[in-house]
Amino acid sequence: MHILKGSPNVIPRAHREKNTRIDETGFYPLRGPFKNVALLPFSLRLLGGGGSGRGEKSVSKMAAAWPSGLSAPEAATARLLGVLWFVSVTTGPWGAVATSAGGEESPKCEDLKVGQYICKDPKINDATQEPVNCTNYTAHVSCFPAPNITCKDSSGNETHFTGNEVGFFKPISCRNVNGYSYKVAVALSLFLGWLGADRFYLGYPALGLLKFCTVGFCGIGSLIDFILISMQIVGPSDGSSYIIDYYGTRLTRLSITNETYRKTQLYP
């Protein structure tokens, strides 16, 4: 290869090979407007990151690699460029992203989305047909976060779950029962309603006595009571709920108040 003498952007091959020992110093030759600054330190060792001894050794290697014509201001400029590059990488947008990703706080297990956990079915009391831990119309079931989910458990400890550990207890609604069976009430209303047995059973003695004296209001009152009890509109007098199979057919009452969300109706 022929070397054009006097060209400002051409470095002789022997000089270039001598000053690009990237295995020891980590320098690269510059071109263009930085042609007078022969090499730029990209190695973090030149910034003293490996201790004072290693930093001084690396700086001495850098000094040995500078061309003979490099002046002290140019060397200081090269060092300044290296420092600016290091600061821009660590504190720039890439550094901010890395910091935010590393400092992200794990959510609480109660805040996991649907599909990130599974809850067991509640244990049902055979006598009441309600969850065994039902208190104040609320019971709790154990929920297990999905495998490889990391969240904070009920104790506030950040845990990496495998799918077999309880992450939190989810509240579910339950009913207050006081020994009144739905099946017994319907049977009494069907067969002995004309005697007022259904009203006596549910805690309405006055209506039961009136039905007994009028033979179920001539059968009309017995028919009306049978429909009302079958539809669970008439319940026990103490305000409790019927004992019904937990996974059976139940009546759910919905009420609309001023706080109920109303979806805007769109008309064509």
BADO-341337 format. One record per residue (C-alpha): chain; residue number from 0; z negated, x, y. Coordinates in nm, 3 decimals. Layout:
BEGIN
<A,NUM,<Z,X,Y>>
...
// end
This chain:
BEGIN
<A,0,<0.000,0.000,0.000>>
<A,1,<0.090,0.134,0.345>>
<A,2,<-0.177,0.129,0.616>>
<A,3,<-0.064,0.062,0.969>>
<A,4,<-0.243,0.304,1.193>>
<A,5,<-0.386,0.172,1.513>>
<A,6,<-0.412,-0.188,1.389>>
<A,7,<-0.752,-0.332,1.501>>
<A,8,<-0.778,-0.582,1.213>>
<A,9,<-0.707,-0.342,0.925>>
<A,10,<-0.984,-0.151,0.749>>
<A,11,<-0.881,0.138,0.526>>
<A,12,<-0.924,0.067,0.157>>
<A,13,<-1.168,0.351,0.097>>
<A,14,<-1.378,0.244,0.396>>
<A,15,<-1.374,-0.122,0.278>>
<A,16,<-1.484,-0.037,-0.076>>
<A,17,<-1.758,0.183,0.056>>
<A,18,<-1.906,-0.092,0.275>>
<A,19,<-1.882,-0.397,0.041>>
<A,20,<-2.144,-0.310,-0.217>>
<A,21,<-2.263,-0.669,-0.249>>
<A,22,<-2.466,-0.584,-0.561>>
<A,23,<-2.712,-0.378,-0.356>>
<A,24,<-2.697,-0.484,0.007>>
<A,25,<-2.520,-0.821,0.005>>
<A,26,<-2.286,-0.737,0.300>>
<A,27,<-1.937,-0.866,0.362>>
<A,28,<-1.678,-0.726,0.606>>
<A,29,<-1.596,-0.937,0.912>>
<A,30,<-1.261,-0.996,1.077>>
<A,31,<-1.132,-1.143,1.402>>
<A,32,<-1.367,-1.142,1.703>>
<A,33,<-1.644,-0.978,1.492>>
<A,34,<-1.435,-0.683,1.378>>
<A,35,<-1.653,-0.437,1.566>>
<A,36,<-1.960,-0.569,1.378>>
<A,37,<-1.854,-0.434,1.043>>
<A,38,<-2.100,-0.615,0.815>>
<A,39,<-2.319,-0.931,0.825>>
<A,40,<-2.641,-0.946,0.619>>
<A,41,<-2.641,-1.253,0.398>>
<A,42,<-2.907,-1.118,0.166>>
<A,43,<-3.251,-1.269,0.229>>
<A,44,<-3.406,-0.937,0.132>>
<A,45,<-3.293,-0.794,0.467>>
<A,46,<-3.526,-1.041,0.639>>
<A,47,<-3.828,-0.892,0.465>>
<A,48,<-3.867,-1.187,0.222>>
<A,49,<-3.960,-0.965,-0.074>>
<A,50,<-4.254,-0.787,0.093>>
<A,51,<-4.277,-0.507,0.350>>
<A,52,<-4.176,-0.233,0.107>>
<A,53,<-3.871,-0.407,-0.027>>
<A,54,<-3.774,-0.524,0.322>>
<A,55,<-3.784,-0.169,0.460>>
<A,56,<-3.587,-0.043,0.161>>
<A,57,<-3.320,-0.307,0.214>>
<A,58,<-3.301,-0.230,0.585>>
<A,59,<-3.257,0.138,0.507>>
<A,60,<-2.971,0.051,0.271>>
<A,61,<-2.819,-0.162,0.544>>
<A,62,<-2.844,0.123,0.790>>
<A,63,<-2.678,0.358,0.542>>
<A,64,<-2.394,0.109,0.498>>
<A,65,<-2.313,0.075,0.868>>
<A,66,<-1.997,0.259,0.979>>
<A,67,<-2.055,0.574,1.174>>
<A,68,<-1.909,0.418,1.485>>
<A,69,<-2.155,0.121,1.492>>
<A,70,<-2.386,0.135,1.791>>
<A,71,<-2.747,0.013,1.815>>
<A,72,<-2.660,-0.306,2.013>>
<A,73,<-2.404,-0.403,1.752>>
<A,74,<-2.660,-0.352,1.474>>
<A,75,<-2.910,-0.568,1.661>>
<A,76,<-2.640,-0.835,1.703>>
<A,77,<-2.575,-0.834,1.329>>
<A,78,<-2.944,-0.877,1.254>>
<A,79,<-2.969,-1.160,1.507>>
<A,80,<-2.673,-1.339,1.346>>
<A,81,<-2.842,-1.312,1.007>>
<A,82,<-3.165,-1.458,1.141>>
<A,83,<-2.979,-1.745,1.311>>
<A,84,<-2.793,-1.823,0.991>>
<A,85,<-3.115,-1.829,0.791>>
<A,86,<-3.288,-2.057,1.044>>
<A,87,<-2.991,-2.296,1.060>>
<A,88,<-2.988,-2.336,0.681>>
<A,89,<-3.362,-2.388,0.639>>
<A,90,<-3.422,-2.614,0.942>>
<A,91,<-3.082,-2.781,0.974>>
<A,92,<-2.967,-3.109,0.819>>
<A,93,<-2.960,-2.958,0.467>>
<A,94,<-3.317,-2.839,0.498>>
<A,95,<-3.427,-3.178,0.635>>
<A,96,<-3.265,-3.358,0.342>>
<A,97,<-3.435,-3.129,0.094>>
<A,98,<-3.770,-3.178,0.264>>
<A,99,<-3.739,-3.557,0.272>>
<A,100,<-3.630,-3.570,-0.092>>
<A,101,<-3.914,-3.350,-0.204>>
<A,102,<-4.176,-3.536,0.001>>
<A,103,<-4.082,-3.888,-0.111>>
<A,104,<-4.391,-4.079,-0.218>>
<A,105,<-4.389,-4.268,-0.545>>
<A,106,<-4.423,-4.647,-0.511>>
<A,107,<-4.707,-4.850,-0.651>>
<A,108,<-4.648,-4.992,-0.997>>
<A,109,<-4.709,-5.343,-0.857>>
<A,110,<-4.408,-5.293,-0.627>>
<A,111,<-4.160,-5.217,-0.906>>
<A,112,<-3.850,-5.433,-0.915>>
<A,113,<-3.762,-5.679,-1.190>>
<A,114,<-3.615,-5.485,-1.481>>
<A,115,<-3.827,-5.176,-1.418>>
<A,116,<-4.121,-5.315,-1.615>>
<A,117,<-4.201,-5.561,-1.892>>
<A,118,<-4.514,-5.776,-1.923>>
<A,119,<-4.676,-5.899,-2.241>>
<A,120,<-4.731,-6.267,-2.308>>
<A,121,<-5.087,-6.379,-2.228>>
<A,122,<-5.337,-6.433,-2.507>>
<A,123,<-5.392,-6.807,-2.538>>
<A,124,<-5.725,-6.976,-2.607>>
<A,125,<-5.676,-7.223,-2.892>>
<A,126,<-5.930,-7.470,-2.752>>
<A,127,<-5.802,-7.485,-2.394>>
<A,128,<-5.440,-7.374,-2.448>>
<A,129,<-5.475,-7.153,-2.142>>
<A,130,<-5.497,-6.772,-2.105>>
<A,131,<-5.835,-6.641,-2.217>>
<A,132,<-5.909,-6.477,-1.882>>
<A,133,<-5.818,-6.776,-1.664>>
<A,134,<-6.042,-6.786,-1.357>>
<A,135,<-5.982,-6.986,-1.039>>
<A,136,<-5.635,-7.091,-1.157>>
<A,137,<-5.532,-6.725,-1.202>>
<A,138,<-5.498,-6.503,-1.508>>
<A,139,<-5.370,-6.147,-1.551>>
<A,140,<-5.131,-5.998,-1.804>>
<A,141,<-5.071,-5.628,-1.874>>
<A,142,<-4.735,-5.486,-1.764>>
<A,143,<-4.566,-5.170,-1.889>>
<A,144,<-4.328,-4.973,-1.663>>
<A,145,<-4.000,-4.873,-1.825>>
<A,146,<-3.959,-4.522,-1.970>>
<A,147,<-3.903,-4.241,-1.716>>
<A,148,<-4.050,-4.452,-1.433>>
<A,149,<-4.295,-4.273,-1.204>>
<A,150,<-4.534,-4.484,-0.999>>
<A,151,<-4.898,-4.513,-0.900>>
<A,152,<-5.114,-4.706,-1.143>>
<A,153,<-5.406,-4.935,-1.057>>
<A,154,<-5.632,-4.630,-1.008>>
<A,155,<-5.393,-4.473,-0.757>>
<A,156,<-5.288,-4.191,-0.990>>
<A,157,<-4.920,-4.098,-0.994>>
<A,158,<-4.808,-4.126,-1.356>>
<A,159,<-4.481,-4.068,-1.540>>
<A,160,<-4.458,-4.353,-1.792>>
<A,161,<-4.299,-4.349,-2.136>>
<A,162,<-4.300,-4.725,-2.188>>
<A,163,<-4.627,-4.743,-2.383>>
<A,164,<-4.880,-4.718,-2.100>>
<A,165,<-5.018,-5.009,-1.896>>
<A,166,<-4.913,-4.962,-1.535>>
<A,167,<-5.065,-5.268,-1.371>>
<A,168,<-5.190,-5.621,-1.433>>
<A,169,<-4.971,-5.900,-1.303>>
<A,170,<-5.136,-6.225,-1.189>>
<A,171,<-5.004,-6.550,-1.337>>
<A,172,<-5.101,-6.908,-1.266>>
<A,173,<-5.310,-7.111,-1.509>>
<A,174,<-5.471,-7.454,-1.509>>
<A,175,<-5.826,-7.583,-1.504>>
<A,176,<-5.902,-7.795,-1.809>>
<A,177,<-6.220,-7.980,-1.899>>
<A,178,<-6.169,-8.109,-2.253>>
<A,179,<-5.927,-8.398,-2.193>>
<A,180,<-5.644,-8.390,-2.445>>
<A,181,<-5.304,-8.522,-2.345>>
<A,182,<-5.221,-8.629,-2.700>>
<A,183,<-5.545,-8.828,-2.734>>
<A,184,<-5.494,-9.001,-2.398>>
<A,185,<-5.140,-9.109,-2.487>>
<A,186,<-5.247,-9.236,-2.829>>
<A,187,<-5.534,-9.440,-2.684>>
<A,188,<-5.308,-9.589,-2.417>>
<A,189,<-5.046,-9.685,-2.675>>
<A,190,<-5.270,-9.844,-2.938>>
<A,191,<-5.591,-9.943,-2.755>>
<A,192,<-5.475,-9.969,-2.399>>
<A,193,<-5.520,-10.345,-2.395>>
<A,194,<-5.893,-10.281,-2.449>>
<A,195,<-5.910,-10.022,-2.171>>
<A,196,<-5.989,-9.733,-2.409>>
<A,197,<-5.757,-9.498,-2.224>>
<A,198,<-5.932,-9.557,-1.891>>
<A,199,<-6.274,-9.512,-2.048>>
<A,200,<-6.158,-9.184,-2.203>>
<A,201,<-6.022,-9.047,-1.877>>
<A,202,<-6.338,-9.132,-1.679>>
<A,203,<-6.247,-9.461,-1.514>>
<A,204,<-6.510,-9.701,-1.654>>
<A,205,<-6.456,-9.975,-1.396>>
<A,206,<-6.083,-10.003,-1.467>>
<A,207,<-6.152,-9.974,-1.838>>
<A,208,<-6.394,-10.267,-1.824>>
<A,209,<-6.150,-10.474,-1.618>>
<A,210,<-5.873,-10.412,-1.869>>
<A,211,<-6.105,-10.502,-2.152>>
<A,212,<-6.196,-10.835,-1.992>>
<A,213,<-5.835,-10.928,-1.905>>
<A,214,<-5.683,-10.792,-2.227>>
<A,215,<-5.497,-10.524,-2.039>>
<A,216,<-5.403,-10.755,-1.752>>
<A,217,<-5.221,-10.968,-2.006>>
<A,218,<-5.042,-10.662,-2.140>>
<A,219,<-4.875,-10.572,-1.809>>
<A,220,<-5.151,-10.330,-1.706>>
<A,221,<-5.148,-10.167,-2.048>>
<A,222,<-4.773,-10.102,-2.022>>
<A,223,<-4.804,-9.956,-1.671>>
<A,224,<-5.092,-9.729,-1.773>>
<A,225,<-4.900,-9.607,-2.078>>
<A,226,<-4.605,-9.502,-1.856>>
<A,227,<-4.830,-9.336,-1.598>>
<A,228,<-5.030,-9.142,-1.858>>
<A,229,<-4.718,-9.039,-2.051>>
<A,230,<-4.562,-8.900,-1.733>>
<A,231,<-4.891,-8.717,-1.654>>
<A,232,<-4.917,-8.901,-1.323>>
<A,233,<-5.260,-9.038,-1.413>>
<A,234,<-5.496,-8.763,-1.526>>
<A,235,<-5.869,-8.710,-1.579>>
<A,236,<-6.095,-8.845,-1.305>>
<A,237,<-6.255,-8.504,-1.238>>
<A,238,<-5.925,-8.358,-1.121>>
<A,239,<-5.880,-8.129,-1.419>>
<A,240,<-5.559,-8.098,-1.618>>
<A,241,<-5.474,-8.222,-1.963>>
<A,242,<-5.503,-7.987,-2.258>>
<A,243,<-5.139,-7.941,-2.353>>
<A,244,<-4.978,-7.679,-2.572>>
<A,245,<-4.924,-7.372,-2.355>>
<A,246,<-4.559,-7.350,-2.456>>
<A,247,<-4.516,-7.727,-2.468>>
<A,248,<-4.379,-7.977,-2.218>>
<A,249,<-4.577,-7.984,-1.895>>
<A,250,<-4.541,-8.158,-1.564>>
<A,251,<-4.516,-7.931,-1.260>>
<A,252,<-4.580,-8.096,-0.928>>
<A,253,<-4.398,-7.965,-0.624>>
<A,254,<-4.503,-8.048,-0.272>>
<A,255,<-4.323,-7.990,0.057>>
<A,256,<-4.519,-7.903,0.369>>
<A,257,<-4.437,-7.763,0.712>>
<A,258,<-4.474,-7.412,0.565>>
<A,259,<-4.220,-7.476,0.290>>
<A,260,<-3.898,-7.281,0.334>>
<A,261,<-3.603,-7.508,0.390>>
<A,262,<-3.255,-7.381,0.332>>
<A,263,<-3.009,-7.472,0.602>>
<A,264,<-2.770,-7.739,0.483>>
<A,265,<-2.403,-7.661,0.536>>
<A,266,<-2.173,-7.958,0.572>>
<A,267,<-1.796,-7.936,0.543>>
// end
